[in-house]
């Protein structure tokens, strides 16, 4: 598989010690738009954490950027995110990009077909390879953080990726069009997992989330449930996510 | 209510900067045996955390002592525990004190009658008053930590105690002989709560624990579930307990 990584010199800036860059990855006619965060200066290898955004969001939505900066600044990690299907810079030209429209569009393309999942799993693997070839990233430990759509697409990636050391998943259950795929992949997740649940989740009932947590193959897993709706994950769990990832990824080099 | 506090000079020692003392409290013909941990030297006021031990344990069993030293040493808190009914130094003379026997004995006295619960709630309140009168404790913020029997008896205390700022509860559900009392008191718990669940709890099924968490009146509550049986609470949750209590109790004076 030959992939070409282009780092966008026009979208590259420093923010309190964290370098934030847009990139594009092209291979086999498929285009992957992404973001890369690294501690300013200093070479790798360092841990790399992939962040999966939620439906209607994109690779640089607020909580993704916030989580990325937190991990790069506090822990010295490299962090990356890519747009999901029909999201961000993968949105077909001419279509509206407001959140409700994108959400509905994702609901339409979220079919029981394995193609969307397989393509994203492949995109993530290629992204890891391309970014780890950069001197400032290097071949360090690998982690995943993704809730909701970031679990719908991320859990299959975590299940398939033998290099994965740790994952934060959640806001999702054994439900939806790809339920069979999620159910088949969950036992293949064997790295340490922190699974987040919103007690009053209006999209994915907590019983369904508990069933997905139960199905995970990891011998080292824990579940944190917080009050509130799907979108109300408290800051406490972003802090817990950072600590959990760091516990298994070790220290970043600087 | 007049209570007489006696600190035992023969059972008073320093352990890595933490003073550990046995005490006895007598009032109205009722005897309350307890332990007090305080940072060595320094006057209060400082936060006071009460620890409730589990069935078959006692006021100075390993995890109680460990939690107490952690809170006194790392956070500067005063910490206390007292023996539960038919436990520790409250055990009637002549009865065996091995764990299985004490466990069975508690199961026998754990009746639907409110007396046992009311007496323990009163013992805890009197203990707080007596200890806060000590110069090295003082009238600081109040916290609770107690799992299993420490929730069976502690939840009614947390519900009744208006001074309570924060509580860690868990390993218990809406079940058992005092279910009606627990169910009536749960909505009266209004302070921030961390509720711990063991996913494979063989004594209290997780569905029952989820129901108790749901019933708590606190607007600020979260649930952490860990793999393993009733007795297998991981160190991770003792660390989380310390951080959670400290978040709401603030810093201890030194």
Interface residues (C-beta under 8 A of the other chain):
Chain A: X199 X213 X214 X219 X220 X221 X222 X223 X224 X225 X226 X227 X234 X236
Chain B: X199 X213 X214 X219 X220 X221 X222 X223 X224 X225 X226 X227 X234 X236
